[in-house]
Amino acid sequence: MNPISMNSKQILDGPALLQKIRRIAFQIFENNFEEKEIIIAGIVGEGFSLAQLLCQNILEISSIKAQAVAIQLNKDVPYESPVQFECDKSIFEDKVIIVVDDVLNTGRTFSYSLAPFLSMHVKKIQVAVVVDRNYRKFPISADYIGYQMSTTLSEHVEVILSDKTKLGVYLR
């Protein structure tokens, strides 16, 4: 990602972004309150940072054990190498999996990241994003959305979660 440029417009500041994430955590809890444990699988980068923040919030508001797992894939050419996890795949068995990323644009990254779960016995798969841009090319929709926005195709939405000094959502 390029650093935030002078012509970037801040859409959500740090406190507003953290409030959206907390609201998503409450929604996840409300829809999965009977579960003892859930897995929050974040796509490498800001998606994994989101997964960690969601787990932290879920642990604060509920008795559900939430575990963050990183999904490793090449976002630019996801079909060239297999999706990998930082853990043994057996932890996903018979669990609710929430796959998360910072921005849902075309749905391509999510499509590839969901593929490995199709060969596993999981209870349920849900999708959470901070920003939904509504430019679907793949049949993916988010169950949990922090912020929905319509932009032009030439505009870029950047969510920064891993750098606390620049925390926010930016449009450039």
Backbone as a ProteinNet text record, in pm:
[ID]
protein_1_A
[PRIMARY]
MNPISMNSKQILDGPALLQKIRRIAFQIFENNFEEKEIIIAGIVGEGFSLAQLLCQNILEISSIKAQAVAIQLNKDVPYESPVQFECDKSIFEDKVIIVVDDVLNTGRTFSYSLAPFLSMHVKKIQVAVVVDRNYRKFPISADYIGYQMSTTLSEHVEVILSDKTKLGVYLR
[TERTIARY]
82.9	0	87.3	43.3	111.4	75.8	170.5	134.4	21.8	-45.3	-156.6	-101.8	-159.8	-112.3	-190.1	-140.3	-203.4	-344.4	-370.4	-502.3	-598.5	-562.9	-653.2	-756.2	-876.3	-982.8	-1013	-1011.9	-1042.6	-1193.4	-1236.9	-1379	-1419.5	-1337.1	-1359.8	-1230	-1238.1	-1119	-1104	-997.6	-969.5	-1082.2	-1135.7	-1245.1	-1370	-1404.7	-1522.4	-1499.3	-1378.2	-1345.1	-1351.7	-1296	-1300.6	-1443.2	-1528.1	-1669.7	-1739	-1708.5	-1766.4	-1724	-1597.5	-1545.9	-1613.6	-1633.2	-1702.2	-1846.3	-1912.9	-2050.3	-2053.4	-1955.4	-1946.8	-1928.3	-1844	-1821.8	-1952.2	-2032.2	-2161.4	-2253.5	-2254.8	-2338.4	-2293.1	-2163.1	-2111	-2154.7	-2143.1	-2185.8	-2335.1	-2416.9	-2562.1	-2601.3	-2530.6	-2563	-2498.2	-2409.1	-2337.2	-2329	-2425.5	-2419.1	-2417.9	-2464.4	-2467.1	-2334.7	-2242.3	-2113.9	-2019.5	-1938	-1834.9	-1707.5	-1685.7	-1563.2	-1591.5	-1533.8	-1541.1	-1400.8	-1382.7	-1254.8	-1276.3	-1193.3	-1196.4	-1073.4	-1096.9	-987.4	-970.2	-858.7	-833.2	-738.1	-772.2	-685.8	-563.1	-447.6	-318.9	-317.9	-258.6	-256.9	-356.7	-429.9	-525.6	-642.3	-669.5	-773.2	-738.4	-611	-569.4	-570.7	-533.7	-542.7	-687.5	-781.1	-923.7	-963.5	-916.5	-947.9	-902.9	-784.3	-733.4	-818.8	-857.5	-942.1	-1080.4	-1136.3	-1266.9	-1257.9	-1152.6	-1135.5	-1126.1	-1048.3	-1033.2	-1168.5	-1247.8	-1379.9	-1475.3	-1475.1	-1564.2	-1529.6	-1402.5	-1360.9	-1403.6	-1409.3	-1451.5	-1601.9	-1682.3	-1827.5	-1899.6	-1826.3	-1893.9	-1802.9	-1859.7	-1781.4	-1733.5	-1757.3	-1713.7	-1562.4	-1498.7	-1355.2	-1338.9	-1276.8	-1254.7	-1106	-1072.4	-932.1	-908.1	-804.4	-767.4	-668.2	-693	-606.3	-580.2	-456.7	-423.1	-443.7	-507.3	-521.1	-414.9	-322.7	-214.2	-250.9	-256.4	-274.2	-223	-190.1	-144.2	-268	-296.4	-418.1	-416.6	-298.7	-289.5	-315	-260.6	-280.7	-309.3	-428.4	-459.1	-464.9	-481.5	-492.4	-356.2	-246.3	-113.8	-53.4	-98.9	-46.7	-161.4	-148.9	-259.9	-275.8	-397.3	-426.9	-367.5	-301.3	-238.7	-283.2	-274.6	-309.8	-188	-182	-70.8	-91.8	-195.3	-229.5	-268.6	-289.6	-337.2	-484.4	-522.9	-660.3	-764.4	-721.7	-816.5	-887.7	-830.9	-898.2	-1027.6	-1045.9	-1166.6	-1283.1	-1253.4	-1355.3	-1469.6	-1591.2	-1714.4	-1721	-1663.8	-1665.6	-1729.5	-1774	-1818.9	-1693.5	-1681	-1566	-1615.9	-1555	-1584.3	-1461.2	-1474.5	-1363.4	-1372.7	-1261	-1263.9	-1153.7	-1184.6	-1087.4	-1127.7	-1038.9	-1066.9	-1171.1	-1157.2	-1247.2	-1301.3	-1431.3	-1493.5	-1524.1	-1455.7	-1472.3	-1537.6	-1459.5	-1515.4	-1557.5	-1499.9	-1527.8	-1426.5	-1330.1	-1232	-1145.7	-1089.4	-1003.4	-1080.8	-1203.7	-1285.2	-1315	-1344.8	-1375.3	-1261.3	-1140.6	-1024.7	-997.3	-1017.4	-988.9	-1090.6	-1210.4	-1313.3	-1298.4	-1231	-1220.8	-1173.2	-1067.8	-1022.2	-1127.1	-1215.7	-1316.8	-1423	-1434.8	-1534.6	-1502.7	-1376.4	-1338.2	-1325.7	-1372.1	-1366.8	-1509.8	-1521.6	-1651.5	-1659.3	-1719.1	-1737.3	-1886.6	-1920.2	-2061.3	-2121.8	-2047.8	-2102	-1985.3	-1997.2	-1898.7	-1970.7	-1915.3	-1969.8	-1857.8	-1895.8	-1799.3	-1820	-1708.4	-1713.7	-1611.6	-1650.6	-1561	-1581.2	-1478.1	-1491.9	-1568.6	-1527.1	-1588.7	-1637.4	-1761.7	-1819.8	-1839.4	-1773.5	-1779.3	-1883.9	-1942.3	-2051.2	-2011.7	-1894.5	-1854.3	-1837.4	-1934.9	-1920.8	-1897.9	-1796.9	-1774.6	-1787.1	-1783	-1795.9	-1913.9	-1982	-2103.5	-2072.9	-2019.2	-1984.3	-2060.7	-2117.6	-2178.8	-2133.1	-2127.4	-2082	-2200	-2180.7	-2280.2	-2269.5	-2148.1	-2122.4	-2044.8	-2099.6	-2039.7	-2027.9	-1907.7	-1888.8	-1937.8	-1908	-1940.2	-1958.9	-2068.3	-2095.1	-2075.6	-2006	-1987.1	-1978.7	-2030.7	-2020.6	-1914.2	-1823.4	-1714.4	-1701.2	-1618.4	-1589	-1487.3	-1476.8	-1380.9	-1236.8	-1210.5	-1073.4	-1032.8	-1128.7	-1096.6	-1051	-966.9	-912.1	-948.8	-999.9	-1031.9	-922.3	-867.3	-761.8	-803.6	-800.6	-830.1	-697.5	-668.8	-544.2	-579.9	-542.9	-567.3	-436.8	-333.6	-208.6	-118.7	-139.9	-60.9	-151.9	-139.2	-229.7	-220.2	-109	-94.9	-175.2	-209.7	-284.4	-419.7	-462.9	-585.4	-701.4	-767.1	-882.1	-910.5	-1011.1	-1047.7	-1027.8	-956.8	-921.9	-966.5	-1001.7	-1040.4	-942.4	-885.9	-796.9	-823.9
-117.8	0	124.1	223.9	351.9	423.3	503.5	579.4	677.1	721.4	814.4	942	983	1102.5	1225.1	1339.8	1466.5	1478.7	1409.3	1420.3	1311.8	1242	1144.1	1215	1161.5	1214.2	1110.8	1153.5	1060.4	1042.8	916.8	882.6	851.1	774.2	741.7	766.9	837	854.2	732.7	730.3	615.6	576.4	669.6	633.1	581.3	643.8	598.6	459.3	432.5	300.6	194.3	224.3	127.9	104.4	206.1	189.8	96.4	109.4	20.2	-123.9	-141.8	-276.4	-335.7	-255.4	-304.6	-343.3	-264.8	-298	-431	-453.1	-581.3	-694.1	-673.2	-776.4	-810.1	-708.1	-734	-813.1	-779.4	-852.3	-998.2	-1020.3	-1157.5	-1233.5	-1170.6	-1234.4	-1266.1	-1169.9	-1190.4	-1306.6	-1323.3	-1430.6	-1563.7	-1564.1	-1687.3	-1707.7	-1653.8	-1655.3	-1795	-1896	-2032	-2105.5	-2045.9	-2110.3	-2093.7	-2194.7	-2186.5	-2124.1	-2150.2	-2101	-2068.9	-1958.8	-1924.9	-1889.5	-1902.6	-1869	-1744.7	-1644	-1524	-1533.9	-1565.6	-1586.8	-1460.4	-1392	-1265.8	-1281.8	-1220.5	-1225	-1140	-1194.5	-1133.6	-982.8	-907.8	-762	-703.4	-602.8	-536.2	-627.3	-728.9	-826	-901.8	-938.6	-1008.5	-912.6	-787.3	-687.6	-673.5	-674.1	-669.5	-792.8	-909.4	-1033.2	-1023.6	-970.7	-957.2	-860	-747.4	-650.7	-708.7	-782.6	-846.1	-947.7	-1028.2	-1126.2	-1055.9	-950.8	-874.3	-822.4	-768	-714.8	-825.4	-936.8	-1048.8	-1104	-1113.2	-1161.5	-1064.9	-935	-835	-837.5	-871.9	-859.7	-992.4	-1104.7	-1234.5	-1339.8	-1457.4	-1570.6	-1660.4	-1619.8	-1698.3	-1687.2	-1801.1	-1801.3	-1770.2	-1657.9	-1617.2	-1625.8	-1693.9	-1712.5	-1652.9	-1569.5	-1510	-1600.5	-1620.8	-1702.2	-1622.9	-1624.8	-1553.6	-1643.7	-1587.6	-1654.7	-1594.1	-1677.1	-1630.7	-1657.6	-1550.8	-1565.9	-1440.7	-1454.4	-1341.4	-1270.4	-1151.3	-1080.2	-1040	-1017.4	-974.5	-1089.2	-1206.7	-1325.6	-1446.2	-1450.9	-1555.7	-1696.4	-1709	-1839.8	-1903	-1830.1	-1883.5	-1967	-1948.9	-2028.7	-2062.4	-2174.7	-2216.9	-2126	-2120.2	-2048.3	-2128.2	-2058.4	-2126.3	-2062.9	-2141.9	-2096.1	-2110.1	-2029.4	-2035.3	-2143.5	-2222.1	-2321.9	-2452.1	-2554.4	-2681.7	-2666.5	-2718.9	-2704.1	-2770.6	-2860.3	-2930.1	-2835.9	-2717.7	-2625.8	-2570.6	-2580.2	-2529.3	-2627.8	-2754.2	-2859	-2826.6	-2830.9	-2814.6	-2681.4	-2577	-2444.6	-2343.6	-2233	-2118.2	-2041.4	-2012.7	-1939.8	-1805.5	-1697.7	-1564.7	-1524.2	-1513.1	-1471.7	-1320.2	-1250.6	-1105.2	-1044.1	-927	-845.2	-699.6	-610.4	-469.3	-414.3	-444.8	-390.1	-502	-500.5	-591.7	-509.8	-542.8	-469.5	-560.8	-638.4	-725.8	-861.5	-902.5	-1034.1	-1139.5	-1103.9	-1201.7	-1258	-1170.3	-1216.4	-1307.8	-1268.2	-1352	-1486.8	-1488.8	-1615.2	-1713.9	-1667.7	-1756.6	-1794.9	-1701.3	-1732	-1829.3	-1832.1	-1923.7	-2066.2	-2082.4	-2212.6	-2326.7	-2310.6	-2422.5	-2470.5	-2381.9	-2420	-2512.8	-2514.5	-2599.5	-2748.5	-2780.8	-2921.4	-2959.9	-2873.6	-2900.3	-2910.6	-2975.6	-2983.3	-2869.3	-2757.5	-2642.4	-2623.7	-2560.6	-2535.8	-2430.4	-2320.9	-2207.3	-2117.9	-2054	-1955.7	-1823.1	-1719.9	-1585.9	-1492.9	-1376.1	-1279.7	-1145.6	-1082.8	-950.7	-859.1	-734.1	-633.9	-500.2	-418.3	-282.3	-198.9	-207.9	-127	-217.6	-198	-267.7	-164.5	-187.4	-91.1	-125.7	-241.3	-278.8	-291	-343.6	-364.7	-513.4	-594.2	-739	-788.9	-872.7	-951.9	-1100	-1129.5	-1265.5	-1266.7	-1380.3	-1384.9	-1392	-1284.3	-1276	-1159.7	-1182.2	-1071.9	-1084.1	-972.6	-970.9	-982.8	-1061.9	-1075.4	-959.2	-905.8	-797.2	-687.7	-566.8	-454.6	-336.3	-280.9	-162.8	-37	-23.2	99.3	65.2	111.1	89.3	219.9	213.8	336.4	306.2	397.6	387.6	486	437.2	519.5	496.2	575.4	547.9	436	370.9	261.8	309.2	433.8	484.7	522.9	534.6	569.7	445.6	468.7	360.1	383.1	279.8	286.2	213.6	281.2	220.5	222.2	105	91.3	66.4	147.4	129.4	91.5	-31.3	-82.6	-114.2	-147.7	-194.4	-80.6	40.9	157.3	249.4	245.8	320.5	471.1	522.2	666.9	714	621.5	657.1	587.1	529	451.5	524.8	458.7	519.4	459	514.4	475.2	597.4	577	687.6	657.4	763.4	755.1	840.1	778.1	856.1	821.2
0	0	0	-69.6	-66.8	63.2	115	234.8	204.1	307.4	290.4	227.9	117.2	47.3	93	52.3	89.7	31	-81.3	-142.9	-94.3	12	71.9	159	158.3	243	349.9	475.2	583.1	591.9	579.9	586.2	730.1	799.4	940.4	1016.2	1128.3	1210.4	1302.2	1379.1	1465.6	1558.1	1639.1	1730.2	1657.1	1544.7	1468.3	1412.1	1364.6	1310.5	1419.9	1536	1647	1694.6	1686.1	1722	1622.9	1493.3	1391.5	1417.7	1452.9	1479.6	1603	1704.6	1825.3	1792.5	1707.8	1667.7	1592.7	1505	1433.7	1534.5	1635.3	1737.9	1809.8	1842.6	1906.3	1813.9	1685.9	1590.1	1579	1575.1	1569.3	1694	1809.8	1934	1931.4	1888.8	1885.2	1794.4	1683.3	1588.6	1622.5	1719.9	1754.4	1905.7	1980.4	2126.4	2186.6	2112.8	2165.7	2148.1	2075.4	2049.4	2168.4	2191.2	2294.4	2237.4	2107.8	2043.4	1897.4	1849	1707.6	1658.8	1529.4	1467	1381.2	1402	1318.9	1229.2	1102.3	1006.3	923	945.1	877.4	761.4	648.9	531.1	561.4	529.6	563.2	534.7	625.7	615.7	713	667.6	755.1	792.5	711.4	746.1	872.6	887.5	1009.2	1128.3	1106.9	1214.6	1260.4	1164.6	1197.4	1278.2	1238.9	1310.8	1456.6	1479	1615.2	1697.3	1637.1	1707.8	1737.9	1643.4	1667.1	1780.7	1781.8	1889.8	2024.2	2030.4	2154.1	2201.7	2110.9	2147.5	2189.2	2117.7	2151.3	2289	2320.3	2452.1	2562.9	2531.8	2631	2656.1	2554.8	2568.5	2589.4	2579.4	2588.3	2650.4	2668.2	2718.6	2604.9	2482.7	2366.8	2353.2	2334.5	2306.6	2158	2127.7	1988.8	1959.1	1850.3	1812.9	1674.9	1663.8	1535.2	1462.6	1333.8	1248.6	1121.1	1073.8	950.2	829	726.9	597.7	506.5	459.9	372.7	227.4	146.8	3.6	-64.7	-191.3	-270	-324.3	-274.1	-314.4	-461.5	-517.3	-657.2	-754.5	-724.3	-809.3	-719.1	-658.9	-561.4	-620	-749.2	-813.7	-840.1	-820	-850.3	-738.2	-615.6	-504.6	-410.3	-340.3	-254.1	-131.8	-81.1	42	157.1	248.9	362	492.9	599.5	733.2	822.4	927.4	1021.4	1128.3	1114.2	1213.6	1144	1222.9	1170.8	1133.3	1018.6	969.9	1060.3	1147.1	1234.1	1331.3	1358.7	1452	1394.5	1262.2	1198.6	1206.8	1236.3	1236.9	1332.5	1278.3	1354.5	1430.4	1371.4	1433.1	1338.4	1395.2	1316.8	1277.5	1149	1096.2	1044.1	1091.3	1038.6	958.6	827.7	741.9	728.7	757.5	760.4	674	619.1	548.3	566.7	529.4	550.7	454	323.5	222.5	134.4	109.2	12.9	-111.1	-219.1	-343.3	-446	-519.8	-623.4	-568.3	-455.4	-398.6	-438.3	-523.3	-571.6	-458.4	-375.7	-266.5	-172.3	-137.9	-50	-114.6	-243.7	-312.2	-297.6	-320.6	-308.4	-163.1	-70.7	69.5	129.7	75	125.5	73.6	-39	-105.3	-14.2	67	150.6	251	293.2	392.4	333.8	201.7	137.2	151.9	176.6	193.4	341.1	429.8	573.7	628.4	741.4	808	908.4	866.3	955	980.3	1092.7	1124.8	1034.3	1017.8	945.1	904.8	789.7	745	725.8	786.6	772.3	726.5	674.9	622.6	692.3	733	794.8	728.2	706.6	647.5	716.5	712.1	762.3	660.3	531.8	426.3	314	272.7	157.7	47.2	-68	-178.5	-284.1	-280.6	-372.6	-520.2	-550.3	-690.4	-719	-691.7	-702	-843.5	-856	-976.5	-941.2	-811.2	-759.4	-662.5	-649	-565.7	-415.6	-363	-221	-160.1	-43.5	30.7	175.4	243.4	381.8	477.3	581.1	687.2	785.3	800.1	894.4	821	822.2	749.7	844.5	852.3	934.7	866	735.7	663.6	516.6	458.2	316.5	243.1	129	52.7	-95.2	-172.6	-317.7	-362.6	-444.2	-493.8	-643.6	-707.5	-848	-854.2	-968.5	-983.8	-969.4	-1000.7	-993.6	-850.9	-760.8	-622.8	-546.2	-447.4	-367.3	-220.6	-156	-13.4	62.2	161.9	243	389.1	450.3	592.6	662.6	762.7	837.8	981	1017.1	1151	1223.9	1148.6	1208.9	1255.4	1208.6	1249.4	1330.4	1461.8	1550.5	1530.6	1476.5	1454.9	1333.7	1242.1	1121.1	1115.6	1226.6	1234.5	1169.3	1073.2	1007	871.3	804.1	668.9	580.6	469	381.6	238.4	167.4	26.6	-52.6	-157.2	-244.3	-387.6
[MASK]
++++++++++++++++++++++++++++++++++++++++++++++++++++++++++++++++++++++++++++++++++++++++++++++++++++++++++++++++++++++++++++++++++++++++++++++++++++++++++++++++++++++++++++

